[in-house]
Amino acid sequence: MLTRDAPLLLNPMPTWHKYSWMGEFLRQIPHYRANTVETVRLAIAAREHLFSIAEREGIDFDLERRGILHIYKTRKEFDAASKVNEMLREGGLDRNPVTSGELHAIEPALHGDFFGGFFTPSDSTGDIHKFTRGLAQACVRHGVEFHYDVEITAIEQPTEGRFSLSVNLAGEPQQFAFERIVVCAGVKSREFAAMLGDHVNVYPLRGIRSPYVSTMKSASSAPWVSLLDDSAKIVTSRLGVDRFRVAGTAEINGFNRNIRADRIAPLVDWTRRYFPAVSTSKVIPWAGLRPMLPSMLPKVGRGKRCGVFYNTGHGHLGWTLSAATAQVIAGALQ
């Protein structure tokens, strides 16, 4: 709270939502191991579903199957990560320790001295914007009807088995009727769940990223392998030939999308330190609200009322887990 550029920042201003979420989060600590293992299992299942969808529907999203490298500056950090690695391997993840020399061999563009790291060769990166646009187009081909920029003002169930949605569509109030509802609404899921009689305590944990649209001196200036610096809480990915995405920092600060310079600066400084040849002259900052549940696991399944389902609360692992939870909810709807 006293360091403005801290990787995790908490605004102490009290709200019931914030402190009720933190209370539930603390009660989940004894389940940390089980929740971590379950997250890994979901992620591995999701990966195969996602690749299958992309291939079947012809979605090009700058996919790079080069793995992810977790890097550690000190032996103390590496030893702590080794304990986490046991849980990840228990979940089925192929994640192996590497020495400092092996680390630089895996990603030659990386500068700096490190004690070692962990490498997951099966991991991959891609452009989520391209993927989701391609997925939406595929859904339309299969008969899905989308309504964008719609505000849902009320959800009611005046008759058994039918739900009535009051919406503002292009400035005009309208009513829609459905037999079943899937709440998959990110940080708004808590609000919709309350309309349906359910407690789904999703909190908006804000994350910051800066994609660099770079004029790089050569293709080797920025890494192709995804990197995760645990101590700085920064993760990178290459998006095509000329874009390098650096994401990090989190804030417990409610529905706040403001981007402050002191929250972007650590991402820029980190890039300049470890990849000095990457141009940071054009930085495009972006902030998003991660829909986080206290367990760090998504809520997937039925609500209290017949016909209500949830697929929400994926937090910072939305794309990582979404293809698996979509399969689960599709099975529940059949």
C-alpha positions, 0 to 999 in steps of 0.5 A: 500500500505504501509503494505506488509501483508495487506488483500488487497494490491494495487501496485500503478505502473500505467497501463491503464488496472489497472486504467481504471478498478478502475475507472469503479469500483468506478462508480459501488459503487452506485449499491452496494446494487443491485449488492449484492442482485443479487449475493446472488440470483445467488448463491442460484440458483447455489447451487441447480444446482451444487448438482443436477449435482454432484448427477446425474453424480456421482461426489465425491468432499468431500462435507460437508453441515455444513454451514459457520460461519462469525466471528467478534471480536468487536461489531463495526465489528458485527454492520457493518456486520448486515447492510450487512446481511439485503441485504443478507437476501433480496436476500433470504439467511438464515443467522442468528446472533449468540452470542459468546457462540453459535459461539463456540457451532457451531464450538468447534475447534475455539479458541479465544474471539469473540463478535459474528457472523452470521451463514448460515446453508445452505452453504457447502464446497467441493474440487473444483479440484475433482469437476471440474475433475469429471465434465470434465469426465462427459462432455466427456461422453456426447460427449464434446471434450476438447483441453488442453494446447492450445494457441488461437492467433486470432479470426476472422469472415471471413464469416458471421456466421462462426468464425475462431480460430487460435491456437497453439495445441501441438506446431502446428498451426491449424485452427478451425471453429465454428458457435458460441463462448462462452468466458469463459476464466477467466482473458484472457476474456478481450483479447478475447473480444477485438478480438470480438469487445466487452469491457469486463473489466476483471482484474486479482485480485490475491488471495492466499491460503494455504491448509494444509496437516496436521497430526492432533492430532484428527479430532477436531483439525481443523474446519469442519464448514467453517469460514470467518473472515471479518476483516482478509479477511480469509476464511477456508474450510475442504477438506476431513479428513486431509486437511484444506484450508485457503484462503485470501488476494487479490492483485491488481497487474496485471498478477503476480502469484509470491507468497511472504512469507509475503503474506503467513505468515498472513494465517499461523499466523491466523491458529496458533492463532485460531487452535493451534492444527493444524499442519502447518509443511507442507504448500502448498501455491498457488496463482490464478488470480480471473477474476474480473469485476468492478461490482463484477457481472459476464457478462453472455449473448450475445456479439455485434456480432451474435454468440458471448456469454460470461460467465465470470468475476465471480471473487472470486465467480467462483464456487459459481455462475458457475452452475447458470450462466451456466444455463443462458448461455445454455438457451441463446444458444438454 
